[in-house]
Amino acid sequence: RLSWGTFSQFILKLSPQAKRMIEYIEDPFPYDEETWKEARQIVPLAIDWELRKIPINSAQPIEADVFVLKPTHQDIKVRMEQAIKWNKTVTVTSHM
């Protein structure tokens, strides 16, 4: 995990071609709506552990492109409904 400053310094040094090859970056730094919104302008972001910080009944869309869902750790039905409502991609994985 990085800070927003370290992440932005690194990611901005990548060539446009390299950035296009990135499917998404998962939880690059702690979730903050404004910095994630800014980072999403550079590369797609996936939210995994940081999703815990978002209230399950949040009306405000999350600043992430992909939800990483773990059926053993969260209410999948509700998070899937949010993903559909906010037009987010979902990746389902196990807890390792």
GROMACS elastic network, one bead per residue, 0.5 to 0.9 nm:
[ bonds ]
;  ai    aj funct       b0    kb
    1     7     6  0.87857   500
    1    27     6  0.72541   500
    1    28     6  0.55009   500
    1    29     6  0.53523   500
    1    30     6  0.78430   500
    2     5     6  0.79803   500
    2     6     6  0.60350   500
    2     7     6  0.58614   500
    2    28     6  0.60043   500
    2    30     6  0.80463   500
    3     6     6  0.52879   500
    3     7     6  0.60569   500
    3     8     6  0.85050   500
    3    28     6  0.78680   500
    3    29     6  0.53728   500
    3    30     6  0.74253   500
    4     7     6  0.50804   500
    4     8     6  0.59654   500
    4     9     6  0.84948   500
    4    28     6  0.80160   500
    4    29     6  0.60576   500
    4    30     6  0.80932   500
    4    35     6  0.70232   500
    4    36     6  0.86225   500
    4    39     6  0.84052   500
    5     8     6  0.52840   500
    5     9     6  0.61577   500
    5    10     6  0.86692   500
    6     9     6  0.51837   500
    6    10     6  0.62547   500
    6    11     6  0.86336   500
    7    10     6  0.52387   500
    7    11     6  0.60162   500
    7    12     6  0.83891   500
    7    28     6  0.70807   500
    7    29     6  0.75393   500
    7    39     6  0.87949   500
    8    11     6  0.51725   500
    8    12     6  0.57900   500
    8    13     6  0.84549   500
    8    39     6  0.74346   500
    8    42     6  0.88531   500
    9    12     6  0.55645   500
    9    13     6  0.65753   500
   10    13     6  0.54487   500
   10    14     6  0.70836   500
   11    14     6  0.54684   500
   11    15     6  0.87909   500
   11    19     6  0.79040   500
   11    42     6  0.77950   500
   11    43     6  0.82519   500
   12    15     6  0.78555   500
   12    19     6  0.89536   500
   12    42     6  0.78160   500
   14    17     6  0.80064   500
   14    18     6  0.59618   500
   14    19     6  0.63910   500
   15    18     6  0.51541   500
   15    19     6  0.63681   500
   15    20     6  0.87534   500
   16    19     6  0.51168   500
   16    20     6  0.62722   500
   16    21     6  0.88772   500
   17    20     6  0.52304   500
   17    21     6  0.66510   500
   18    21     6  0.52527   500
   18    22     6  0.69616   500
   19    22     6  0.54523   500
   19    23     6  0.87521   500
   19    42     6  0.77780   500
   19    43     6  0.65765   500
   20    23     6  0.77696   500
   20    43     6  0.79831   500
   22    25     6  0.73643   500
   22    43     6  0.71901   500
   22    44     6  0.76802   500
   23    43     6  0.82017   500
   23    44     6  0.67879   500
   23    45     6  0.85572   500
   24    43     6  0.67059   500
   24    45     6  0.50517   500
   24    46     6  0.60293   500
   24    65     6  0.79649   500
   24    66     6  0.77609   500
   25    28     6  0.62874   500
   25    43     6  0.74902   500
   25    44     6  0.64503   500
   25    46     6  0.57848   500
   25    47     6  0.85707   500
   26    29     6  0.87325   500
   26    44     6  0.88609   500
   26    45     6  0.58503   500
   26    47     6  0.57940   500
   26    48     6  0.66919   500
   26    66     6  0.85350   500
   26    68     6  0.82553   500
   27    30     6  0.68418   500
   27    31     6  0.75173   500
   27    45     6  0.71933   500
   27    46     6  0.62173   500
   27    47     6  0.54067   500
   27    48     6  0.62710   500
   27    49     6  0.71063   500
   27    50     6  0.65657   500
   28    31     6  0.86575   500
   28    45     6  0.78578   500
   28    46     6  0.85579   500
   28    47     6  0.88103   500
   29    32     6  0.86469   500
   29    36     6  0.85786   500
   29    50     6  0.88107   500
   30    36     6  0.88089   500
   30    50     6  0.66757   500
   31    34     6  0.88819   500
   31    35     6  0.77772   500
   31    36     6  0.66294   500
   31    47     6  0.82630   500
   31    50     6  0.58569   500
   31    51     6  0.81924   500
   31    53     6  0.78421   500
   31    63     6  0.86398   500
   32    35     6  0.55797   500
   32    36     6  0.59198   500
   32    37     6  0.83398   500
   32    63     6  0.84184   500
   33    36     6  0.53686   500
   33    37     6  0.60112   500
   33    38     6  0.86852   500
   33    62     6  0.73757   500
   33    63     6  0.59342   500
   34    37     6  0.50894   500
   34    38     6  0.62997   500
   34    39     6  0.86861   500
   34    63     6  0.81286   500
   35    38     6  0.50260   500
   35    39     6  0.60700   500
   35    40     6  0.85464   500
   35    63     6  0.89200   500
   36    40     6  0.60162   500
   36    41     6  0.87717   500
   36    45     6  0.77759   500
   36    63     6  0.58152   500
   36    64     6  0.70774   500
   37    40     6  0.52410   500
   37    41     6  0.68746   500
   37    63     6  0.54765   500
   37    64     6  0.76766   500
   38    41     6  0.54691   500
   38    42     6  0.74016   500
   39    42     6  0.53623   500
   39    43     6  0.64423   500
   39    44     6  0.78283   500
   39    45     6  0.76999   500
   40    43     6  0.51473   500
   40    44     6  0.52189   500
   40    45     6  0.61025   500
   40    63     6  0.76638   500
   40    64     6  0.71948   500
   40    65     6  0.77912   500
   41    44     6  0.76357   500
   44    64     6  0.73028   500
   44    65     6  0.58345   500
   44    66     6  0.79027   500
   45    63     6  0.82042   500
   45    64     6  0.52029   500
   45    65     6  0.53989   500
   45    66     6  0.64451   500
   45    67     6  0.89400   500
   46    64     6  0.55576   500
   46    65     6  0.57329   500
   46    67     6  0.57107   500
   46    68     6  0.65578   500
   46    89     6  0.88910   500
   46    90     6  0.88823   500
   46    91     6  0.88853   500
   47    50     6  0.58298   500
   47    51     6  0.57275   500
   47    62     6  0.88205   500
   47    63     6  0.86649   500
   47    64     6  0.60776   500
   47    65     6  0.78770   500
   47    66     6  0.62722   500
   47    67     6  0.52407   500
   47    68     6  0.59195   500
   47    69     6  0.88064   500
   48    51     6  0.53966   500
   48    52     6  0.78519   500
   48    66     6  0.86805   500
   48    67     6  0.64058   500
   48    69     6  0.68094   500
   48    70     6  0.85043   500
   49    52     6  0.59197   500
   49    53     6  0.81094   500
   49    68     6  0.83460   500
   50    53     6  0.56089   500
   50    54     6  0.75045   500
   51    54     6  0.53741   500
   51    55     6  0.83775   500
   51    56     6  0.89456   500
   51    62     6  0.87118   500
   51    67     6  0.78500   500
   51    68     6  0.84008   500
   51    69     6  0.89691   500
   52    55     6  0.73861   500
   52    56     6  0.83590   500
   52    74     6  0.86147   500
   53    56     6  0.89635   500
   54    57     6  0.83731   500
   54    58     6  0.68718   500
   54    62     6  0.78605   500
   55    58     6  0.51661   500
   55    59     6  0.89349   500
   56    59     6  0.89543   500
   56    75     6  0.87973   500
   56    78     6  0.72545   500
   56    79     6  0.73068   500
   56    82     6  0.85327   500
   57    78     6  0.85458   500
   57    82     6  0.87536   500
   58    61     6  0.74306   500
   58    62     6  0.85482   500
   58    82     6  0.87756   500
   61    64     6  0.85672   500
   61    82     6  0.81612   500
   61    83     6  0.89534   500
   61    85     6  0.86710   500
   61    86     6  0.60571   500
   62    65     6  0.83996   500
   62    86     6  0.80436   500
   64    67     6  0.72311   500
   64    88     6  0.77192   500
   65    87     6  0.85094   500
   65    88     6  0.55794   500
   65    89     6  0.63456   500
   65    90     6  0.86648   500
   66    83     6  0.82476   500
   66    88     6  0.55719   500
   66    90     6  0.54028   500
   66    91     6  0.69816   500
   67    79     6  0.81527   500
   67    80     6  0.86124   500
   67    83     6  0.71041   500
   67    88     6  0.68675   500
   67    89     6  0.63105   500
   67    91     6  0.62002   500
   67    92     6  0.82961   500
   68    89     6  0.87302   500
   68    90     6  0.59718   500
   68    92     6  0.58421   500
   68    93     6  0.70575   500
   69    72     6  0.89429   500
   69    73     6  0.81442   500
   69    74     6  0.73692   500
   69    75     6  0.88488   500
   69    76     6  0.68201   500
   69    79     6  0.78139   500
   69    80     6  0.85493   500
   69    90     6  0.70537   500
   69    91     6  0.61208   500
   69    93     6  0.62345   500
   69    94     6  0.82179   500
   70    73     6  0.54669   500
   70    74     6  0.63080   500
   70    75     6  0.86614   500
   70    76     6  0.74751   500
   70    91     6  0.87110   500
   70    92     6  0.59481   500
   70    93     6  0.53645   500
   70    94     6  0.54697   500
   70    95     6  0.64155   500
   71    74     6  0.57455   500
   71    75     6  0.69492   500
   71    76     6  0.58497   500
   71    92     6  0.76034   500
   71    93     6  0.76825   500
   71    94     6  0.71337   500
   71    95     6  0.84726   500
   72    75     6  0.84559   500
   72    76     6  0.88776   500
   72    94     6  0.73029   500
   72    95     6  0.71086   500
   73    76     6  0.86043   500
   73    95     6  0.78610   500
   74    77     6  0.88465   500
   74    78     6  0.88536   500
   74    79     6  0.81028   500
   75    78     6  0.57761   500
   75    79     6  0.64641   500
   75    80     6  0.86725   500
   76    79     6  0.51746   500
   76    80     6  0.58389   500
   76    81     6  0.84528   500
   77    80     6  0.51980   500
   77    81     6  0.62509   500
   77    82     6  0.87740   500
   78    81     6  0.50734   500
   78    82     6  0.63251   500
   78    83     6  0.86899   500
   79    83     6  0.61353   500
   79    84     6  0.86310   500
   80    84     6  0.61715   500
   80    85     6  0.84862   500
   80    90     6  0.76802   500
   81    84     6  0.51797   500
   81    85     6  0.60548   500
   81    86     6  0.85643   500
   82    86     6  0.60044   500
   82    87     6  0.82416   500
   82    88     6  0.81247   500
   83    86     6  0.52402   500
   83    87     6  0.57076   500
   83    89     6  0.67585   500
   83    90     6  0.70499   500
   84    87     6  0.50066   500
   84    88     6  0.62563   500
   84    89     6  0.81494   500
   85    88     6  0.79038   500
   93    96     6  0.88492   500
